[in-house]
Amino acid sequence: MRNSRWKVDVLLPGSWRGATSVLLSKGRHHIVVDTGMPHEAHEIVKALELRGLRPTDIQIVINSHFHIDHVSNNTLFPGSEIFGSQESYDWCRAVYSDLLDKQNWETLILKYYPETFEYERAKEMMTKLRKLALRWWDPKRLGNSSQFRWIEKHALPTDLEGLLTSGHVPGHASIIVHGGEQRTVIAGDALLSRQHDEKVLTMIPYRRRQFQQDRARILAMRARILPGHDAEFSTPRS
C-alpha cells in the first residue's frame, strides 16, 4: 500500500449542464469527488456497480464546492466522511437561501456576485439558475453535519492536494492527485471547459479576474485535467 497510487476514473463525464464526478481508488480505499444532481443518483450507483462497488464501499466524499450540481447525491454515502471547504459550504448555503427569497432575490444576490452588472446575460442566467434552485436545492442532500471534515482544519489523504481556486466561489478547491507519472487535476468549476466556458449553465464567477487567473493556472500545469463540465484532456509534458 505504501507505494500504491491513486487510480483516477471518471464516473460521470462533465457536460454543459452536469458536473464531472470522479472515483479515486487505492486498493480498498475509495473516494468520490463531487456527486452530481439528484436525477443522476441512479447513474452514480450504476457507475459504481460497473466497477464492482457499492455506495457503502466509499470511505470519503470530496466536494470541490457546494453548488447543487456538485453535491446533491452526498446522501448516497451516509457512512462516508465528507471533505470540503467550510467557507464554500457556508457561502453557498447563504446564496441559495437568498435565491429562494421571491421578493428580494435580485437585490440580495448582489451580496454574493457584486460584478453581476458587468455581464450582459447575468440576469437571464441567474433567473434560470434560480429555477434550478427552486426545484432541487435541499440542504439535507449535502449530508449529515457529523460527516463533514473541513479542509481548512483536516488534511486530505496522502497524495491528494486541495488547491484553493476561489474565483468561482469563495473556498472552491480543485483536487490535485500526485504520485503517478502524470499528476491529475480534478478542476471542479475553476475550469468549466477547455475552451467553451460560456456554454456551461452555471453561476457567473464570484470574482472574474481571479477566476481567469485560476483557469490559467490550471491550464499551465502539465497534467491530466478533468474540467467541471467537459471531457478530460492532457496538457503537454514538455
VOTI-8808 format. One line per 3 residues: number of its first residue (from 0); their letters; for each residue x, y, z of C-alpha. Coordinates in nm, 3 decimals, always signed. Example, Ala and Ser with C-alpha at 12.3 -4.5 7.8 and 13.67 -1.06 7.14 Angstrom:
0> as> +1.230 -0.450 +0.780; +1.367 -0.106 +0.714
//
This chain:
0> mrn> +0.000 +0.000 +0.000; +0.286 +0.238 +0.076; +0.392 +0.253 -0.289
3> srw> +0.046 +0.227 -0.445; -0.103 +0.515 -0.638; -0.450 +0.656 -0.674
6> kvd> -0.635 +0.530 -0.980; -0.847 +0.813 -1.125; -1.167 +0.707 -1.300
9> vll> -1.447 +0.932 -1.431; -1.787 +0.815 -1.303; -1.995 +1.085 -1.471
12> pgs> -1.839 +1.292 -1.752; -1.897 +1.664 -1.731; -2.130 +1.838 -1.975
15> wrg> -2.269 +2.189 -2.032; -2.524 +2.114 -1.761; -2.391 +1.827 -1.547
18> ats> -2.078 +1.820 -1.334; -1.791 +1.573 -1.357; -1.791 +1.306 -1.087
21> vll> -1.469 +1.114 -1.021; -1.372 +0.792 -0.843; -1.031 +0.767 -0.676
24> skg> -0.921 +0.418 -0.577; -0.616 +0.287 -0.398; -0.654 -0.076 -0.302
27> rhh> -0.972 -0.097 -0.094; -0.977 +0.275 -0.026; -1.229 +0.458 -0.245
30> ivv> -1.315 +0.828 -0.275; -1.580 +1.005 -0.482; -1.512 +1.366 -0.585
33> dtg> -1.839 +1.557 -0.647; -2.167 +1.368 -0.654; -2.385 +1.530 -0.920
36> mph> -2.752 +1.629 -0.946; -3.042 +1.446 -0.778; -3.168 +1.292 -1.103
39> eah> -2.820 +1.143 -1.160; -2.826 +0.931 -0.844; -2.903 +0.611 -1.032
42> eiv> -2.620 +0.686 -1.276; -2.371 +0.722 -0.991; -2.486 +0.393 -0.839
45> kal> -2.472 +0.217 -1.175; -2.124 +0.355 -1.249; -2.002 +0.222 -0.914
48> elr> -2.167 -0.117 -0.975; -1.985 -0.148 -1.308; -1.663 -0.117 -1.107
51> glr> -1.772 -0.376 -0.851; -1.853 -0.116 -0.586; -2.149 +0.000 -0.381
54> ptd> -2.200 +0.337 -0.210; -2.111 +0.168 +0.120; -1.763 +0.099 -0.020
57> iqi> -1.688 +0.472 -0.045; -1.496 +0.592 +0.261; -1.469 +0.959 +0.162
60> vin> -1.658 +1.211 -0.050; -1.479 +1.530 -0.154; -1.680 +1.831 -0.271
63> shf> -1.494 +2.090 -0.477; -1.767 +2.334 -0.368; -2.132 +2.323 -0.267
66> hid> -2.329 +2.421 -0.576; -2.626 +2.193 -0.644; -2.470 +2.009 -0.937
69> hvs> -2.168 +1.900 -0.731; -2.322 +1.787 -0.401; -2.679 +1.668 -0.445
72> nnt> -2.603 +1.296 -0.412; -2.392 +1.321 -0.099; -2.676 +1.139 +0.076
75> lfp> -2.594 +0.826 -0.124; -2.294 +0.797 +0.110; -2.424 +0.825 +0.470
78> gse> -2.127 +0.630 +0.606; -1.862 +0.840 +0.434; -1.661 +1.134 +0.560
81> ifg> -1.728 +1.444 +0.351; -1.433 +1.672 +0.286; -1.487 +2.026 +0.161
84> sqe> -1.426 +2.388 +0.244; -1.638 +2.532 +0.522; -1.606 +2.870 +0.351
87> syd> -1.768 +2.731 +0.037; -2.032 +2.543 +0.239; -2.141 +2.849 +0.435
90> wcr> -2.128 +3.079 +0.133; -2.326 +2.851 -0.098; -2.592 +2.782 +0.165
93> avy> -2.637 +3.156 +0.212; -2.661 +3.212 -0.166; -2.933 +2.951 -0.211
96> sdl> -3.124 +3.077 +0.091; -3.137 +3.425 -0.059; -3.215 +3.297 -0.409
99> ldk> -3.533 +3.146 -0.265; -3.649 +3.487 -0.140; -3.918 +3.559 -0.400
102> qnw> -3.943 +3.931 -0.338; -3.582 +4.032 -0.286; -3.355 +3.778 -0.454
105> etl> -3.239 +4.008 -0.735; -3.109 +4.258 -0.481; -2.979 +4.004 -0.231
108> ilk> -2.773 +3.820 -0.493; -2.552 +4.126 -0.533; -2.404 +4.049 -0.190
111> yyp> -2.250 +3.738 -0.341; -2.199 +3.847 -0.702; -2.107 +4.216 -0.689
114> etf> -1.990 +4.207 -1.052; -2.331 +4.093 -1.182; -2.397 +4.401 -1.392
117> eye> -2.068 +4.355 -1.578; -2.218 +4.051 -1.752; -2.458 +4.106 -2.041
120> rak> -2.669 +3.792 -1.973; -2.627 +3.777 -1.597; -2.992 +3.836 -1.509
123> emm> -3.108 +3.577 -1.761; -2.861 +3.321 -1.625; -2.944 +3.395 -1.263
126> tkl> -3.315 +3.355 -1.336; -3.253 +3.012 -1.490; -3.033 +2.907 -1.201
129> rkl> -3.292 +3.027 -0.951; -3.543 +2.794 -1.116; -3.299 +2.508 -1.067
132> alr> -3.258 +2.607 -0.703; -3.635 +2.614 -0.651; -3.656 +2.265 -0.796
135> wwd> -3.351 +2.097 -0.649; -3.198 +2.281 -0.354; -3.233 +2.092 -0.027
138> pkr> -2.962 +2.131 +0.243; -3.038 +1.776 +0.359; -2.884 +1.648 +0.035
141> lgn> -2.545 +1.776 +0.147; -2.513 +1.512 +0.418; -2.523 +1.499 +0.796
144> ssq> -2.321 +1.758 +0.987; -2.133 +1.478 +1.164; -1.985 +1.368 +0.830
147> frw> -1.809 +1.693 +0.744; -1.434 +1.735 +0.765; -1.341 +2.090 +0.672
150> iek> -1.023 +2.110 +0.467; -0.929 +2.428 +0.649; -0.861 +2.201 +0.951
153> hal> -0.833 +1.846 +0.817; -0.574 +1.721 +0.569; -0.682 +1.526 +0.265
156> ptd> -0.550 +1.169 +0.226; -0.189 +1.117 +0.118; -0.106 +1.233 -0.236
159> leg> -0.420 +1.446 -0.262; -0.384 +1.825 -0.254; -0.663 +2.078 -0.225
162> llt> -0.573 +2.377 -0.444; -0.769 +2.686 -0.343; -0.932 +2.828 -0.658
165> sgh> -1.181 +3.080 -0.522; -1.264 +3.275 -0.837; -1.576 +3.063 -0.893
168> vpg> -1.695 +3.072 -0.532; -1.506 +3.152 -0.211; -1.338 +2.840 -0.078
171> has> -1.361 +2.644 -0.403; -1.098 +2.368 -0.407; -0.957 +2.189 -0.709
174> iiv> -0.806 +1.850 -0.625; -0.458 +1.756 -0.744; -0.373 +1.386 -0.744
177> hgg> +0.002 +1.332 -0.705; +0.210 +1.017 -0.704; +0.184 +0.892 -1.060
180> eqr> +0.390 +0.950 -1.374; +0.141 +1.222 -1.463; -0.049 +1.416 -1.199
183> tvi> -0.423 +1.465 -1.236; -0.614 +1.785 -1.168; -0.983 +1.749 -1.082
186> agd> -1.058 +2.111 -1.155; -1.418 +2.143 -1.041; -1.560 +2.471 -1.166
189> all> -1.229 +2.654 -1.155; -1.204 +2.524 -1.513; -1.552 +2.470 -1.651
192> srq> -1.447 +2.367 -2.001; -1.127 +2.351 -2.201; -1.245 +2.616 -2.447
195> hde> -1.615 +2.699 -2.413; -1.694 +2.820 -2.062; -1.973 +3.042 -2.197
198> kvl> -2.181 +2.735 -2.293; -2.194 +2.599 -1.937; -2.510 +2.662 -1.739
201> tmi> -2.363 +2.774 -1.409; -2.325 +3.078 -1.188; -2.113 +3.368 -1.307
204> pyr> -1.777 +3.384 -1.129; -1.764 +3.532 -0.782; -1.458 +3.731 -0.895
207> rrq> -1.396 +3.735 -1.271; -1.029 +3.832 -1.257; -0.944 +3.566 -1.001
210> fqq> -1.147 +3.310 -1.196; -0.942 +3.388 -1.506; -0.621 +3.355 -1.305
213> dra> -0.734 +3.022 -1.157; -0.823 +2.893 -1.503; -0.487 +2.999 -1.648
216> ril> -0.304 +2.843 -1.354; -0.465 +2.505 -1.415; -0.414 +2.515 -1.791
219> amr> -0.045 +2.589 -1.733; +0.001 +2.266 -1.538; +0.148 +1.960 -1.704
222> ari> -0.126 +1.719 -1.610; -0.430 +1.515 -1.694; -0.707 +1.769 -1.641
225> lpg> -1.071 +1.692 -1.562; -1.282 +2.009 -1.608; -1.603 +2.059 -1.414
228> hda> -1.824 +2.049 -1.724; -1.631 +1.900 -2.014; -1.435 +1.597 -2.128
231> efs> -1.092 +1.537 -1.983; -0.772 +1.629 -2.167; -0.400 +1.630 -2.106
234> tpr> -0.158 +1.919 -2.135; +0.187 +1.861 -2.289; +0.455 +1.723 -2.060
237> s> +0.729 +1.931 -2.220
//
